[in-house]
Amino acid sequence: MTDTLFPVRSERLANRVAVVFGAGSVGPGWGNGKASAVAYARAGATVVCIDVNPSASDETAALIAADHGSSLSLACDITSLDAVTKTVDTIIARFGHIDILHNNVGHATMGGPPDLSEEQWRREMDLNITGMFFTCKQVIPAMLERGKGVITNISSVAAIRYTGYPYSVYYASKGAVNQFTVGLALQYAKQGLRANAIMPGLMDTPMIYQQISTAYGSTEDMVKARHDSAPMGRMGTGWDIANAAVFLASDEASYITGVCLPVDGGLTMRAS
């Protein structure tokens, strides 16, 4: 990893434990979770990299180690409450506490209600929102015991806008992520917890090549169309999400909670 990708080193998150569910990448390059995990480490945090694919979380943890950061790799299927419980117990036993919970796991399946099976609908909801419920269910008690903690949930501009893609369950699940986050923020505000959501816009990450490209004639068509659709003339990257995540987890954002933050180059502000 070169410093040109994420140049800022700091101690903004020193002595903190950041847990990133979905820290791997579904393909070559820098996804939102992978970049955020590395960014947390570069800000001084010890980062627990978690992914359903052990080799993916191992890769991210290895990148952090090579960059002289502190990390641990774990495998976990967030759609299993038992798996999440065991994972969180392992982290608490190892580090004693969790300061930052970052929920990055998500998936998009194309299709309207007539096109999707019940199994597909439930699977997408489990990946995009139920898993966040499971991680929060297990992590929040430990945060409340210490009287502090930060939760960052990765949503999407699809939570609040029609993006042109026919993925009805993605719209539904990401809308749920936003209001789930707002509810957490307000319920636990007086107990020292903060919760915010980040809504990525048109991002150039490995996920789009795996899950979005089928909506286009070719990968090249997809990339051009998404660049052209972005108000700034280009897609964002995983590092744009990572920068926002580090800020929201830092003391500089200590009076920010319940925010669903678009990181979208102005996409959601456009009238058409």
C-alpha positions in Angstrom: 0.0 0.0 0.0 1.3 3.4 -0.9 0.9 6.7 1.0 -0.8 8.2 -2.1 -3.9 6.2 -1.4 -4.5 7.5 2.2 -1.8 10.0 3.0 -2.9 11.1 6.5 -1.4 9.5 9.5 -2.5 10.6 12.9 -3.3 9.6 16.5 -6.9 10.6 16.3 -8.1 7.2 17.2 -5.1 6.1 19.4 -5.8 3.5 22.0 -9.2 2.6 20.5 -10.5 -0.7 19.2 -12.4 -0.5 15.9 -14.4 -3.5 14.7 -15.2 -3.6 11.0 -17.7 -6.1 9.9 -17.3 -6.4 6.1 -13.6 -5.5 6.1 -12.7 -7.6 3.1 -13.2 -6.9 -0.6 -15.3 -8.9 -3.1 -12.6 -8.3 -5.7 -9.3 -6.6 -6.5 -9.1 -3.0 -5.3 -10.3 -1.0 -2.4 -13.8 -1.5 -1.2 -15.5 0.8 1.4 -14.9 -1.7 4.3 -11.3 -2.5 3.3 -10.3 1.2 3.0 -12.1 2.1 6.2 -10.3 -0.6 8.2 -6.9 0.6 6.9 -7.9 4.2 7.6 -8.9 3.5 11.2 -5.5 1.8 11.6 -3.7 4.8 10.1 -5.5 7.0 12.6 -4.0 4.9 15.4 -6.8 2.4 16.2 -6.4 -1.3 16.7 -8.6 -2.8 14.0 -10.5 -6.1 14.0 -11.1 -7.0 10.4 -14.1 -9.3 10.0 -15.5 -10.9 6.8 -17.4 -14.0 5.9 -14.5 -14.8 3.6 -11.4 -15.5 5.9 -9.0 -14.8 3.1 -10.5 -11.4 2.5 -10.3 -10.3 6.2 -6.8 -11.8 6.3 -5.7 -9.7 3.3 -7.0 -6.4 5.0 -5.3 -7.3 8.3 -2.1 -8.1 6.4 -2.2 -4.7 4.7 -2.5 -3.0 8.1 0.3 -5.0 9.5 2.5 -4.2 6.5 1.7 -0.5 7.1 2.9 -0.9 10.8 -0.6 -0.9 12.2 -2.3 -3.2 14.7 -4.9 -5.6 13.5 -6.7 -8.9 14.0 -8.5 -11.0 11.4 -11.7 -12.9 12.2 -14.3 -14.7 10.0 -18.0 -14.3 10.7 -21.3 -14.7 9.0 -23.3 -11.7 10.2 -26.6 -13.3 9.3 -26.0 -15.8 12.2 -26.6 -14.4 15.7 -24.6 -17.2 17.2 -21.6 -16.4 15.0 -21.8 -12.7 15.8 -22.1 -13.5 19.5 -19.0 -15.7 19.4 -17.1 -13.1 17.4 -17.9 -10.2 19.8 -17.1 -12.4 22.8 -13.7 -13.2 21.2 -13.0 -9.5 20.7 -14.0 -8.5 24.2 -11.9 -11.3 25.7 -8.9 -10.2 23.6 -9.1 -6.4 24.0 -11.5 -5.8 26.9 -13.7 -3.3 25.0 -14.9 -2.0 21.7 -14.8 1.7 20.9 -16.0 1.7 17.3 -18.4 -0.6 15.5 -18.4 -0.2 11.8 -21.1 -2.1 9.9 -20.1 -2.4 6.2 -21.7 -5.6 5.0 -24.2 -5.1 2.2 -25.4 -6.7 -1.0 -27.5 -5.6 -4.0 -29.6 -8.0 -6.1 -31.4 -6.7 -9.1 -35.1 -7.2 -9.5 -38.5 -5.9 -8.5 -40.9 -7.9 -6.4 -42.2 -10.1 -9.2 -38.6 -11.0 -10.1 -37.3 -11.9 -6.7 -38.0 -15.1 -4.7 -38.9 -15.0 -1.1 -35.5 -16.4 -0.3 -33.7 -13.7 -2.2 -35.7 -11.0 -0.4 -35.0 -12.4 3.0 -31.3 -13.0 2.2 -30.9 -9.4 1.2 -32.6 -8.0 4.2 -30.5 -10.3 6.4 -27.3 -9.1 4.9 -28.2 -5.4 4.7 -30.1 -4.8 8.0 -30.6 -7.8 10.2 -26.8 -8.3 10.5 -26.5 -4.8 11.8 -29.2 -5.6 14.4 -27.1 -8.6 15.4 -23.8 -6.7 15.7 -25.5 -3.9 17.6 -27.3 -6.3 19.9 -24.0 -7.8 21.0 -21.8 -4.7 21.0 -24.0 -2.0 22.5 -24.2 -3.6 26.0 -20.3 -3.4 26.2 -20.4 0.2 25.1 -23.1 1.1 27.6 -21.0 -0.5 30.4 -18.2 1.9 29.5 -20.5 4.9 28.8 -19.1 5.5 25.4 -18.9 4.2 21.9 -19.4 5.0 18.2 -21.5 3.1 15.7 -21.1 3.8 12.0 -23.5 2.0 9.6 -22.9 2.0 5.9 -26.1 2.8 4.0 -26.5 4.2 0.5 -28.1 7.1 -1.3 -30.5 4.4 -2.4 -32.0 4.8 1.1 -33.4 8.2 0.1 -33.4 8.4 -3.7 -34.3 6.2 -6.7 -30.9 5.6 -8.3 -32.1 4.2 -11.6 -31.3 0.6 -10.7 -34.2 -2.0 -10.3 -33.2 -3.3 -6.9 -36.3 -3.0 -4.8 -35.0 -4.9 -1.8 -31.8 -2.8 -1.7 -34.0 0.4 -1.5 -36.0 -1.1 1.3 -33.1 -2.4 3.3 -31.0 0.7 3.0 -33.9 2.9 4.0 -34.2 0.6 7.1 -30.5 1.2 7.8 -31.0 4.9 8.0 -33.9 4.9 10.4 -32.4 2.1 12.5 -29.3 4.3 12.9 -31.3 7.4 13.8 -33.2 5.3 16.4 -30.0 4.1 18.0 -28.5 7.6 18.1 -31.5 9.1 19.9 -32.1 6.2 22.2 -28.6 6.0 23.5 -27.5 9.7 23.2 -27.6 10.4 26.9 -25.6 7.2 27.6 -22.5 8.3 25.7 -23.1 6.4 22.4 -23.1 8.0 19.0 -24.5 6.4 15.9 -24.3 7.7 12.3 -24.8 6.3 8.8 -22.8 7.0 5.7 -24.6 7.0 2.4 -22.2 6.3 -0.5 -23.2 7.6 -3.9 -21.8 6.4 -7.2 -18.6 4.7 -6.0 -15.9 3.0 -8.0 -15.4 -0.1 -5.8 -15.1 -3.8 -6.4 -18.7 -4.3 -5.4 -20.1 -2.6 -8.6 -18.2 -5.0 -10.8 -19.7 -7.9 -9.0 -23.3 -6.7 -8.4 -24.1 -3.8 -10.7 -22.4 -4.5 -14.0 -25.2 -6.9 -15.1 -27.4 -3.8 -15.5 -25.2 -2.6 -18.4 -24.0 -3.9 -21.8 -20.4 -4.1 -20.6 -18.2 -3.1 -17.7 -16.9 -0.2 -19.8 -20.4 1.0 -20.4 -21.1 0.9 -16.7 -18.0 2.8 -15.7 -18.6 5.5 -18.3 -22.3 5.9 -17.4 -21.6 6.2 -13.7 -18.8 8.7 -14.2 -21.1 10.7 -16.5 -24.0 10.5 -14.0 -21.9 11.9 -11.1 -22.2 15.7 -10.7 -18.5 16.0 -10.3 -17.9 14.0 -13.4 -16.4 11.0 -11.6 -17.3 8.3 -9.2 -16.0 8.4 -5.6 -13.7 5.7 -4.1 -13.6 3.6 -1.0 -11.2 6.2 0.5 -13.9 8.9 0.4 -16.0 6.6 2.6 -13.0 5.8 4.8 -12.2 9.5 5.4 -15.8 10.2 6.5 -15.7 7.1 8.8 -12.6 8.2 10.6 -14.0 11.7 11.1 -17.3 10.4 12.5 -15.4 8.1 14.9 -13.1 10.8 16.1 -13.5 13.3 19.0 -13.8 16.0 16.3 -17.3 14.6 15.7 -18.2 14.3 19.4 -21.4 16.4 18.9 -22.5 14.6 15.7 -25.1 11.8 16.1 -28.1 10.6 14.2 -26.7 11.9 10.9 -27.2 10.1 7.6 -24.3 11.6 5.7 -24.3 11.5 1.9 -20.8 11.0 0.5 -21.9 11.3 -3.1 -20.3 14.3 -4.9 -23.6 16.2 -4.7 -25.7 13.4 -6.3 -28.6 13.6 -3.9 -28.7 17.4 -4.2 -29.5 17.3 -7.9 -33.0 18.0 -9.0 -32.9 15.5 -11.8 
